[in-house]
Amino acid sequence: MKKKSIYDKKMANPRFKAIYNEVAVNLAIGERIAELRHKQHMTQEELAKKVHTSRTAIARYESGNYEKYNVETLKRIAKAMGKKLEISFS
């Protein structure tokens, strides 16, 4: 019988799993914003100007620690990079 990994043991705890999944979503959003910005050779300052916000706000969005994303802001960020926002539930 295969021994359970630490990850498997932790994910068996519903509270841990919920927190883990929430953090993972925030990290994914921030990473995706940064990835798209880098692919377009755009600085945080340049993106901020296109989105009509501050460079520090863009840095917060990209950090993965930000929890208050709103759909309108994400739409503006996507549009500024020539993309469209897609939201899915799984």
NORCORVEN-V289168 format. One record per backbone hydrogen bond with DSSP energy under -1.0 kcal/mol. CO is the residue of the C=O (numbers start at 0). NH is the residue of the N-H. E is the energy in kcal/mol with one decimal. If there is no record, write none. Layout:
# NORCORVEN-V289168
co=<CO:CO>
nh=<NH:NH>
e=<E:E>
This chain:
# NORCORVEN-V289168
co=<4:5:6:9:12:13:14:15:16:17:18:19:20:21:22:23:24:25:26:27:28:29:30:31:32:33:34:35:36:37:42:43:44:45:46:47:47:53:54:55:56:57:69:70:71:72:73:74:75:77:78>
nh=<8:9:10:12:16:17:18:19:20:21:22:23:24:25:26:27:28:29:30:31:32:33:34:35:36:37:38:39:41:40:46:47:48:49:50:51:52:57:58:59:60:61:73:74:75:76:77:78:79:82:81>
e=<-2.3:-2.8:-2.9:-1.7:-2.7:-2.1:-2.1:-3.0:-2.5:-1.9:-2.5:-2.5:-1.8:-1.9:-2.5:-2.3:-2.3:-2.3:-2.8:-2.2:-2.3:-2.3:-2.8:-2.5:-2.4:-2.7:-2.4:-1.3:-2.3:-1.9:-2.3:-2.7:-2.1:-1.8:-2.0:-1.1:-2.5:-1.7:-2.4:-2.2:-2.5:-2.2:-2.3:-2.5:-2.2:-2.4:-2.5:-2.9:-2.3:-3.2:-1.9>
